[in-house]
Amino acid sequence: MIYAILMAGGMGTRLEVPCEKPLFKLCNKPLIKYVIDNLNESKLIDKIVIAVSPHTRETTKYLKSLNQDFEILDTSGDDYLTDLSSILDYFEEKSSEDTLLFINADLPFISTETIDCVLDYYSKSDKDALSTLVPVEIFKELGLNYSYEFEGNVPSGLNVLRSVNIIQDEDQLIIPKRELALNINTLLDSKVAEKLYSEYYI
């Protein structure tokens, strides 16, 4: 089975808005709905699981109101790695052979095409894990800030793991696409995204 794990439990304090981050609206549509819609179009994903936490109770209510075929999974929301570990434990109890595609709820422009290309690349890799990265030049071109880079590349928030809670041998895939750099962490990010919206959704 290939599961898409949509991470929607973080506090999102850097965005500095009164609503929960997954519900922040870009061009009148919540960030998380863009991601759900693009995941639903994938030909490779079997099921979507959305990880929420006590920090995102309004998001949970919103998700339930959609009446769509996805699972909602409660996590602590303490930090990303703690939530990741608990999710891996949850899936490992079911099977150690499933593929888990992790994607953040603040990535509204990641296309179904890119999602499927990443999964296809992973299926041909001999490693258990895959991280995707974006060249720093993409961020500089867009005027976006980033918190971490390694050898000229920035983690994108789209990763693949096998459903076991162990350290996994990792492959890396560098994707020079702007859609992967547009994670909405700040109001500045949202302004840049608004300017590029028509390239992706009109």
Residue pairs with C-beta under 8 A, 6 or more apart in sequence:
1 46
1 47
1 95
1 98
1 99
2 44
2 45
2 46
2 47
2 98
2 99
2 101
2 119
3 45
3 46
3 47
3 48
3 49
3 91
3 98
3 99
3 100
3 101
3 163
4 39
4 42
4 45
4 47
4 48
4 49
4 101
4 103
4 115
5 49
5 50
5 51
5 87
5 100
5 101
5 102
5 103
6 32
6 35
6 36
6 39
6 48
6 49
6 50
6 51
6 70
6 103
6 104
6 105
7 51
7 80
7 83
7 102
7 103
7 104
7 105
8 22
8 32
8 50
8 51
8 52
8 56
8 59
8 63
8 105
9 51
9 52
9 53
9 55
9 56
9 75
9 76
9 77
9 83
10 21
10 53
10 55
10 56
10 77
10 80
11 21
11 55
11 77
12 20
12 21
12 22
12 24
12 106
12 185
14 185
14 186
15 21
15 24
15 184
15 185
15 186
15 187
15 190
16 186
16 187
17 24
17 187
19 58
20 55
20 56
20 57
20 58
20 59
21 31
21 56
21 105
21 106
21 184
22 30
22 31
22 32
22 56
22 59
22 62
22 105
22 106
23 30
23 31
23 32
23 58
23 59
23 62
24 30
24 31
24 184
24 190
25 31
26 34
26 108
26 184
26 190
26 193
26 194
26 197
27 194
27 197
27 201
30 62
31 105
31 106
31 108
31 184
32 50
32 59
32 62
32 63
32 105
33 66
34 108
34 109
35 103
35 104
35 105
35 107
35 108
35 110
36 48
36 50
36 66
36 68
36 70
38 110
38 111
38 112
38 115
39 45
39 48
39 103
39 112
39 115
40 48
40 68
41 112
42 112
42 115
42 116
42 119
43 116
44 115
44 116
44 119
44 120
45 101
45 115
45 119
47 69
47 70
47 71
48 69
48 70
48 71
49 70
49 71
49 72
49 73
50 63
50 70
50 71
50 72
50 73
51 73
51 74
51 75
51 83
51 87
52 59
52 60
52 63
52 72
52 73
52 74
52 75
52 77
53 74
53 75
53 76
53 77
53 83
54 76
54 77
55 77
56 77
59 105
60 72
63 70
63 72
64 72
73 87
73 90
75 82
75 83
75 86
75 87
76 82
76 83
76 86
77 83
84 102
85 165
87 100
88 100
88 161
88 163
88 164
88 165
89 165
91 98
91 100
91 163
92 163
92 164
92 165
94 163
95 163
96 162
96 163
96 164
97 162
97 163
98 162
98 163
99 119
99 122
99 123
99 160
99 161
99 162
99 163
100 160
100 161
100 162
100 163
101 115
101 118
101 119
101 158
101 159
101 160
102 158
102 159
102 160
102 161
103 110
103 115
103 157
103 158
104 157
104 158
104 183
106 157
106 183
106 184
106 185
107 156
107 157
107 158
107 179
107 180
107 182
107 183
107 184
108 182
108 184
108 193
109 178
109 179
109 182
109 193
109 196
109 200
110 158
110 179
110 180
111 179
111 200
114 158
114 175
114 177
114 179
114 180
115 158
118 130
118 132
118 158
118 160
118 173
118 175
119 160
121 130
121 173
122 130
122 160
122 171
125 171
126 171
127 168
127 169
127 170
127 171
128 161
128 162
128 164
128 168
128 169
128 170
129 159
129 160
129 161
129 162
129 168
129 169
129 170
129 171
130 159
130 160
130 161
130 170
130 171
130 172
130 173
131 155
131 159
131 170
131 171
131 172
131 173
132 155
132 156
132 158
132 159
132 172
132 173
132 174
132 175
132 180
133 150
133 153
133 154
133 155
133 156
133 172
133 173
133 174
133 175
134 153
134 154
134 156
134 174
134 175
134 176
134 177
134 180
134 181
135 152
135 153
135 154
135 174
135 176
136 146
136 149
136 152
136 153
136 154
137 152
137 176
138 176
138 177
138 178
138 180
138 181
139 145
139 146
139 154
139 181
141 178
142 178
142 181
142 182
142 192
142 196
143 188
143 192
144 181
144 182
144 188
144 189
144 192
145 186
145 188
146 154
146 181
148 154
148 155
153 174
154 181
156 175
156 180
156 181
156 183
157 180
157 183
158 180
161 168
162 168
178 196
179 200
182 189
182 192
182 193
182 196
183 189
184 190
184 193
